Amino acid sequence: MTCGIMATDLAANWYAAYGIRHTTLSIQPALQRLAAFALLVSLTGPFVRSSLRRISI
């Protein structure tokens, strides 16, 4: 669920930055941090889920 939320949040912010403001990623440091966090969440999400599955059994 967290991966889905991060993906939609990142997509919405990218649309706001590029589609509405017409700026680039290098000008938007907050968008850079959000993209890095979304990458971290999407890479670690499967490992956390598998660990939680083993604990709950």
C-alpha positions, 0 to 999 in steps of 0.5 A, a space after each residue: 500500500 505504501 508503494 502505491 501511495 508513493 507512486 501516486 504522490 510522486 506522479 501528482 507532484 511531477 505533473 504539478 512541477 512539469 505540467 503546470 509550472 514548467 520547471 525541471 527536476 534540478 530546480 525542484 529540490 523537494 521533488 528530488 527528495 520525494 523521488 529518492 524516498 519513493 525509490 527507497 520505499 519501492 526497493 525496500 517494500 518487498 523485503 519488509 513485506 516478506 519479513 512481516 509475513 514471516 513474523 505473523 505466521 
